[in-house]
Amino acid sequence: MKATIAQWRGLKGMSQTELAEAINKTQKTISAWETGKTEPRPSDLDAIHKALRLRATDHILLQKDLT
């Protein structure tokens, strides 16, 4: 679960900072999600989906892995 955002981000070749800028969050927020300190809200998941240009099936997997 914790590594899912990091895995998707890595597959898309995006840094934490780049993802943070794309979804109007801080790099610290992305790091906290990836380490499991906090979890993204559903609206954050939608923003991540768009920023990483995930397919609908990928988005479903991301949501499933984070719940």
PyMOL CGO cylinders between C-alpha atoms (Angstrom):
from pymol import cmd
from pymol.cgo import CYLINDER

trace = [
    CYLINDER, 0.00, 0.00, 0.00, 2.61, 2.55, 1.07, 0.3, 1, 1, 1, 1, 1, 1,
    CYLINDER, 2.61, 2.55, 1.07, 4.80, 2.06, -1.95, 0.3, 1, 1, 1, 1, 1, 1,
    CYLINDER, 4.80, 2.06, -1.95, 2.01, 2.21, -4.49, 0.3, 1, 1, 1, 1, 1, 1,
    CYLINDER, 2.01, 2.21, -4.49, 2.22, 5.93, -5.21, 0.3, 1, 1, 1, 1, 1, 1,
    CYLINDER, 2.22, 5.93, -5.21, 6.01, 5.68, -5.34, 0.3, 1, 1, 1, 1, 1, 1,
    CYLINDER, 6.01, 5.68, -5.34, 5.78, 2.73, -7.73, 0.3, 1, 1, 1, 1, 1, 1,
    CYLINDER, 5.78, 2.73, -7.73, 3.35, 4.47, -10.10, 0.3, 1, 1, 1, 1, 1, 1,
    CYLINDER, 3.35, 4.47, -10.10, 5.36, 7.67, -9.90, 0.3, 1, 1, 1, 1, 1, 1,
    CYLINDER, 5.36, 7.67, -9.90, 8.58, 5.77, -10.63, 0.3, 1, 1, 1, 1, 1, 1,
    CYLINDER, 8.58, 5.77, -10.63, 7.04, 4.01, -13.61, 0.3, 1, 1, 1, 1, 1, 1,
    CYLINDER, 7.04, 4.01, -13.61, 6.11, 7.39, -15.03, 0.3, 1, 1, 1, 1, 1, 1,
    CYLINDER, 6.11, 7.39, -15.03, 9.57, 8.82, -14.34, 0.3, 1, 1, 1, 1, 1, 1,
    CYLINDER, 9.57, 8.82, -14.34, 8.27, 11.56, -12.07, 0.3, 1, 1, 1, 1, 1, 1,
    CYLINDER, 8.27, 11.56, -12.07, 10.00, 12.82, -8.93, 0.3, 1, 1, 1, 1, 1, 1,
    CYLINDER, 10.00, 12.82, -8.93, 8.17, 13.56, -5.69, 0.3, 1, 1, 1, 1, 1, 1,
    CYLINDER, 8.17, 13.56, -5.69, 8.67, 17.26, -6.35, 0.3, 1, 1, 1, 1, 1, 1,
    CYLINDER, 8.67, 17.26, -6.35, 7.27, 17.02, -9.87, 0.3, 1, 1, 1, 1, 1, 1,
    CYLINDER, 7.27, 17.02, -9.87, 4.20, 15.14, -8.66, 0.3, 1, 1, 1, 1, 1, 1,
    CYLINDER, 4.20, 15.14, -8.66, 3.72, 17.60, -5.83, 0.3, 1, 1, 1, 1, 1, 1,
    CYLINDER, 3.72, 17.60, -5.83, 3.83, 20.55, -8.21, 0.3, 1, 1, 1, 1, 1, 1,
    CYLINDER, 3.83, 20.55, -8.21, 1.43, 18.82, -10.61, 0.3, 1, 1, 1, 1, 1, 1,
    CYLINDER, 1.43, 18.82, -10.61, -1.21, 18.32, -7.91, 0.3, 1, 1, 1, 1, 1, 1,
    CYLINDER, -1.21, 18.32, -7.91, -0.57, 21.49, -5.91, 0.3, 1, 1, 1, 1, 1, 1,
    CYLINDER, -0.57, 21.49, -5.91, 0.84, 19.74, -2.85, 0.3, 1, 1, 1, 1, 1, 1,
    CYLINDER, 0.84, 19.74, -2.85, 4.23, 19.82, -1.17, 0.3, 1, 1, 1, 1, 1, 1,
    CYLINDER, 4.23, 19.82, -1.17, 7.01, 17.30, -1.61, 0.3, 1, 1, 1, 1, 1, 1,
    CYLINDER, 7.01, 17.30, -1.61, 6.67, 16.56, 2.11, 0.3, 1, 1, 1, 1, 1, 1,
    CYLINDER, 6.67, 16.56, 2.11, 3.04, 15.55, 1.55, 0.3, 1, 1, 1, 1, 1, 1,
    CYLINDER, 3.04, 15.55, 1.55, 4.01, 13.13, -1.22, 0.3, 1, 1, 1, 1, 1, 1,
    CYLINDER, 4.01, 13.13, -1.22, 6.73, 11.70, 1.00, 0.3, 1, 1, 1, 1, 1, 1,
    CYLINDER, 6.73, 11.70, 1.00, 4.28, 11.25, 3.88, 0.3, 1, 1, 1, 1, 1, 1,
    CYLINDER, 4.28, 11.25, 3.88, 1.88, 9.37, 1.62, 0.3, 1, 1, 1, 1, 1, 1,
    CYLINDER, 1.88, 9.37, 1.62, 4.64, 7.16, 0.27, 0.3, 1, 1, 1, 1, 1, 1,
    CYLINDER, 4.64, 7.16, 0.27, 5.95, 6.28, 3.72, 0.3, 1, 1, 1, 1, 1, 1,
    CYLINDER, 5.95, 6.28, 3.72, 2.49, 5.65, 5.14, 0.3, 1, 1, 1, 1, 1, 1,
    CYLINDER, 2.49, 5.65, 5.14, 2.55, 8.51, 7.63, 0.3, 1, 1, 1, 1, 1, 1,
    CYLINDER, 2.55, 8.51, 7.63, -0.61, 9.91, 6.07, 0.3, 1, 1, 1, 1, 1, 1,
    CYLINDER, -0.61, 9.91, 6.07, -3.01, 8.83, 3.34, 0.3, 1, 1, 1, 1, 1, 1,
    CYLINDER, -3.01, 8.83, 3.34, -4.29, 10.82, 0.39, 0.3, 1, 1, 1, 1, 1, 1,
    CYLINDER, -4.29, 10.82, 0.39, -7.93, 11.89, 0.27, 0.3, 1, 1, 1, 1, 1, 1,
    CYLINDER, -7.93, 11.89, 0.27, -10.13, 10.62, -2.57, 0.3, 1, 1, 1, 1, 1, 1,
    CYLINDER, -10.13, 10.62, -2.57, -9.76, 13.99, -4.31, 0.3, 1, 1, 1, 1, 1, 1,
    CYLINDER, -9.76, 13.99, -4.31, -5.98, 13.63, -4.02, 0.3, 1, 1, 1, 1, 1, 1,
    CYLINDER, -5.98, 13.63, -4.02, -6.19, 10.20, -5.66, 0.3, 1, 1, 1, 1, 1, 1,
    CYLINDER, -6.19, 10.20, -5.66, -8.07, 11.75, -8.57, 0.3, 1, 1, 1, 1, 1, 1,
    CYLINDER, -8.07, 11.75, -8.57, -5.39, 14.42, -8.91, 0.3, 1, 1, 1, 1, 1, 1,
    CYLINDER, -5.39, 14.42, -8.91, -2.63, 11.79, -8.78, 0.3, 1, 1, 1, 1, 1, 1,
    CYLINDER, -2.63, 11.79, -8.78, -4.45, 9.78, -11.45, 0.3, 1, 1, 1, 1, 1, 1,
    CYLINDER, -4.45, 9.78, -11.45, -4.58, 12.79, -13.76, 0.3, 1, 1, 1, 1, 1, 1,
    CYLINDER, -4.58, 12.79, -13.76, -1.01, 13.91, -13.07, 0.3, 1, 1, 1, 1, 1, 1,
    CYLINDER, -1.01, 13.91, -13.07, 0.41, 10.45, -13.73, 0.3, 1, 1, 1, 1, 1, 1,
    CYLINDER, 0.41, 10.45, -13.73, -1.89, 9.95, -16.73, 0.3, 1, 1, 1, 1, 1, 1,
    CYLINDER, -1.89, 9.95, -16.73, -3.03, 6.58, -15.47, 0.3, 1, 1, 1, 1, 1, 1,
    CYLINDER, -3.03, 6.58, -15.47, -5.51, 4.46, -17.37, 0.3, 1, 1, 1, 1, 1, 1,
    CYLINDER, -5.51, 4.46, -17.37, -8.89, 3.82, -15.74, 0.3, 1, 1, 1, 1, 1, 1,
    CYLINDER, -8.89, 3.82, -15.74, -7.80, 0.34, -14.69, 0.3, 1, 1, 1, 1, 1, 1,
    CYLINDER, -7.80, 0.34, -14.69, -4.61, 1.72, -13.16, 0.3, 1, 1, 1, 1, 1, 1,
    CYLINDER, -4.61, 1.72, -13.16, -6.66, 4.26, -11.22, 0.3, 1, 1, 1, 1, 1, 1,
    CYLINDER, -6.66, 4.26, -11.22, -8.86, 1.50, -9.84, 0.3, 1, 1, 1, 1, 1, 1,
    CYLINDER, -8.86, 1.50, -9.84, -5.79, -0.44, -8.73, 0.3, 1, 1, 1, 1, 1, 1,
    CYLINDER, -5.79, -0.44, -8.73, -4.30, 2.66, -7.11, 0.3, 1, 1, 1, 1, 1, 1,
    CYLINDER, -4.30, 2.66, -7.11, -7.49, 3.29, -5.15, 0.3, 1, 1, 1, 1, 1, 1,
    CYLINDER, -7.49, 3.29, -5.15, -7.76, -0.38, -4.16, 0.3, 1, 1, 1, 1, 1, 1,
    CYLINDER, -7.76, -0.38, -4.16, -4.16, -0.52, -2.98, 0.3, 1, 1, 1, 1, 1, 1,
    CYLINDER, -4.16, -0.52, -2.98, -4.57, 2.60, -0.87, 0.3, 1, 1, 1, 1, 1, 1,
    CYLINDER, -4.57, 2.60, -0.87, -7.79, 1.59, 0.88, 0.3, 1, 1, 1, 1, 1, 1,
]
cmd.load_cgo(trace, "trace")
